[in-house]
Amino acid sequence: MNGRSSPHQSRFERVDDWLTRTTGLWRPRPFVQLPAPWEDDLPELSAGLRALELEEACFLEENPSVLARRVPAAAPLVERNRGLSDWPSLEGSPGLELPKHPPRFVPQRKWRQISAFVRVLQGQAPSGVETWVDWCAGKGHLGRTLASVSRARALGVEKRRRLCDSGRELAEREGVPMDFRCADVLTGSFDDVLGPSAAAVALHACGELHVALMRSVVARRARFVAVAPCCYQRIGGAYYEPLSRAAKESRLRLHRHDLRLACLQEVVAGQGERRLRKRAEAYRLSFELLTREAGDGPVESFGRLPRSFFRLPFSLFAARAAEQAGVRLPHGWDAEAVERAGWERLRVATSLGIVRGLFRRAIESWLLLDRALFLEEHGYRAHVGAFCEKSVTPRNLMLSATLI
Ligand SMILES: C[S@@+](CC[C@H](N)C(=O)[O-])C[C@H]1O[C@@H](n2cnc3c(N)ncnc32)[C@H](O)[C@@H]1O
């Protein structure tokens, strides 16, 4: 199908129009810029969100339908975004039985993702496939599962030799026909493996990695490709390079920060982990306020700090972070007051940030539709949908395409 006449084209146009008209709502980052620039124009929304406690704001971030009731001024945004970014659940192959428990060495959550992915693939992949190419395969759990339930063999392409070796060992132990090619997908050539009898799959290969796959697939006319993208922000430059004609013609120019928004979701993090992350954010904001006071210019980023730092009382944390950043703290500073101010800033930034979050899935949809249209322009029939529940992985959208 030609991209110009497909349902993906009209859907892309709607999402694109919406995102282009609302950049003032989703582009500014309240964690960096307070007050948010839209607050004067939308005073009711601003007041409703600013009144939230931190815990409630964190809950509402992930539960937009409750948000629409709690802060009615947000309801139109919730509705519009939902309408544009809901995707159907993809049907799995009914006859395929996969064990409920993961095989040895496969983590439980990964297994749930893989079994859902494989079930959908089995229902979609065309006949005549001889090789499953598992792109950025890690230890090749996906490719190994595919090879074990089909007649085709698998080839894992993976950069890290240690993972390739473990993957080979696992395949041998299970008697599954799978080999590995230890290579960098951004620089290597894969012409020999992505021919017309290959089906290429990529589960959670980051931004430019799965884009490299799609480019190779269309160049080599591989029969089938399926990707569940993640980390869209991992790209070579600061700005996103659109793939399809429609996205190239769009006025929307996405910065890496915008792409990051598409992947900000913490459904899979446990309570303890979430608490620690919030504390880390509060400490960072407090530290920024503190160093701003010191007059040397605020320290907004001090690179990666050990997680253990964030378990310390704030006064100790600040001393360690200052040492690491090479800055001096103001004389006689009040740790309690600074920490309180940091938590308050976190509360307000989180509450106002809910607005940005409402656009997450629309941005993800825009990016996925760009990919779907690119494949359609090159003679593929594309499908987009959810291959599993969001609770299994927030990156639960799959794009698959078959050469017509
Ligand atoms: C998020 S993991 C996904 C692994 C696997 N597909 C899965 O779902 O379990 C991404 C994998 O890509 C590999 N990778 C990263 N950059 C790569 C590159 N340039 N070429 C090949 N593999 C790469 C990493 O080593 C890692 O195993």
The ligand as an SDF file (V2000), in Angstrom:
LIG
                    3D

 27 29  0  0  0  0  0  0  0  0999 V2000
   17.3500   -3.1900   25.6080 C   0  0  0  0  0  0  0  0  0  0  0  0
   18.3740   -4.4950   25.0880 S   0  0  0  0  0  0  0  0  0  0  0  0
   17.1870   -5.5390   24.2880 C   0  0  0  0  0  0  0  0  0  0  0  0
   17.6460   -6.9400   24.1950 C   0  0  0  0  0  0  0  0  0  0  0  0
   16.6010   -7.9200   23.6650 C   0  0  0  0  0  0  0  0  0  0  0  0
   16.1070   -7.5530   22.3820 N   0  0  0  0  0  0  0  0  0  0  0  0
   15.4900   -8.0850   24.6660 C   0  0  0  0  0  0  0  0  0  0  0  0
   14.3870   -7.5900   24.4600 O   0  0  0  0  0  0  0  0  0  0  0  0
   15.7390   -8.6980   25.6950 O   0  0  0  0  0  0  0  0  0  0  0  0
   19.2750   -3.7980   23.7450 C   0  0  0  0  0  0  0  0  0  0  0  0
   20.3930   -4.6660   23.2320 C   0  0  0  0  0  0  0  0  0  0  0  0
   20.9910   -3.9900   22.1340 O   0  0  0  0  0  0  0  0  0  0  0  0
   22.3910   -4.2060   22.1660 C   0  0  0  0  0  0  0  0  0  0  0  0
   23.0160   -3.1250   21.3850 N   0  0  0  0  0  0  0  0  0  0  0  0
   23.1640   -1.8390   21.7570 C   0  0  0  0  0  0  0  0  0  0  0  0
   23.7660   -1.1400   20.7900 N   0  0  0  0  0  0  0  0  0  0  0  0
   24.0070   -2.0150   19.7850 C   0  0  0  0  0  0  0  0  0  0  0  0
   24.6110   -1.8820   18.5020 C   0  0  0  0  0  0  0  0  0  0  0  0
   25.0660   -0.6910   18.0730 N   0  0  0  0  0  0  0  0  0  0  0  0
   24.7030   -2.9730   17.7250 N   0  0  0  0  0  0  0  0  0  0  0  0
   24.2380   -4.1710   18.1490 C   0  0  0  0  0  0  0  0  0  0  0  0
   23.6590   -4.3530   19.3520 N   0  0  0  0  0  0  0  0  0  0  0  0
   23.5450   -3.2900   20.1630 C   0  0  0  0  0  0  0  0  0  0  0  0
   22.7070   -4.1760   23.6310 C   0  0  0  0  0  0  0  0  0  0  0  0
   23.9490   -4.8040   23.9010 O   0  0  0  0  0  0  0  0  0  0  0  0
   21.5110   -4.9170   24.2220 C   0  0  0  0  0  0  0  0  0  0  0  0
   21.7440   -6.2900   24.3020 O   0  0  0  0  0  0  0  0  0  0  0  0
  1  2  1  0
  2  3  1  0
  2 10  1  0
  3  4  1  0
  4  5  1  0
  5  6  1  0
  5  7  1  0
  7  8  2  0
  7  9  1  0
 10 11  1  0
 11 12  1  0
 11 26  1  0
 12 13  1  0
 13 14  1  0
 13 24  1  0
 14 15  1  0
 14 23  1  0
 15 16  2  0
 16 17  1  0
 17 18  1  0
 17 23  2  0
 18 19  1  0
 18 20  2  0
 20 21  1  0
 21 22  2  0
 22 23  1  0
 24 25  1  0
 24 26  1  0
 26 27  1  0
M  CHG  2   2   1   9  -1
M  END
$$$$
